[in-house]
């Protein structure tokens, strides 16, 4: 039960207003006095981002099912000041139209007349000169 509570708090922090998404900041957001529970959760649990993605995709497609649905691909840049996050490099950022220090990802959204939802993503790390 404790692992479920910690996992729920961890996800709320990831989706919430926590500025830096590290174990200490996420633990503080959850009201923990240290990052031990979060670190233990991440160390012990068997994580499968592919399995979660597949479950979300199946739910979305089933819930929003429509023969006229479309798949929308969108490349998005996340501007970064430092270089400590994974994939940060000087690369083209469509949001500014310039080469910037950023992360770039491509998102896939399933879109119907009833609604839309993200169902996949692909991080891309490009050489701005190539």
N, C-alpha and C positions, 0 to 999 in steps of 0.2 A: 504494500500500500504506500509506503514511504517513497519508493522509486517512482510510482505513478504520480504522486504529488510533486516530486522534484521535476519529473519530465514535463508535467503540465506547466509548472512555473517557468521552466527553461523555455518552452515554446512561447509562452506569453511574453517573455522578455525578448525573444527573437523577433516576434511580431509587433512588440510594443515600442514605446518611445526611448528605449535604452540607446544612448548615443554610441557607445563602443560595445560591440557584441562579444565581449570576452567573459571568461568564467567568473571573474571577480565582479564585474558590473552586472551580469545576469543574476548572480547570487544575491547581490545587494538589492536589486529590483524585487527579488522574491522574498526579501526580508531575512535572509540568512546572514549570520555574523561572519561567516567565512565562505570560501569557494569550495570547501571540501565535498559537500553533497553533490554539487554540480560536476566537479571533477570525477568523483566516484561514479556518478551516473554515466558520464561519457566514456570512462575507462572500462566499466563492466558490461554495459549493454551491447547487444548485438544489433548494430544499425544497418539498415539497408535503404539508402535513399532511392535506389531503383525500385524496390518493392513498394515503398510509400508512393512514389510517383505513379506507378502502375495502378495502385488502388485509387488514388485521386482521379486519375484519368478515366478509369472504368466508372467511377461514381458520377463524374461530370458528364461523360458521354451518355450514360444511362438516364441521368436526371434531365439533361437538356436535349436529349435525342431529337434530331430533326434531319430529314433527308436533304434539306437545303443548307445544312451547317457548313461553315467554312473554317479553315485553319489559317489563322493570321500569325505571321512571323514578324517579330519586331526586334531590331537591334537597339540596345540601350546602353549608354555609357554612364558610369557612376564616377563623378569627379572625386579625386582623392588628393589630399594635401601631402601625405607621407608616402612611404614606399613599403610599409610593413604588412599590408593586406595582400593576400594571394592574388597574383595576376595583375598587380598594379604596374603600369609602364606608361611611358609617353607614347600615346597612340591617338588616332583620330577619334574625336568625340563628336558625334552628330549633333548633340545638344548645343554645342558651341560653334561647330563648323571648323574647329581648329585641332591641332595636335595638342593634347593635354595629358596631364598625369591622371590616369583613370583606369578603371576596370571596365571591360566590355562584356556583355552577355546578350544572347539571343533568346527571346521568350516565344513560346508557342501558345496561342490562345484558341480555344474552341469557342466559336461564336455562332449563336442562333438568334432567332427572333425572341426567344424566351429569356436569354441571358448570355453571359460569357464567363469564361474562367481560364486561368493559366493552367496548362496541363503538362508543360515540359520546359526545360531551359537547356542551353548549351553555352558554357563560358567559352569565349574566344579570346585568344591572346595573339595580337597581330603585330607585325613589324610595320610601323607607319611608312617605311620606305619600300615595302615589298608586297 
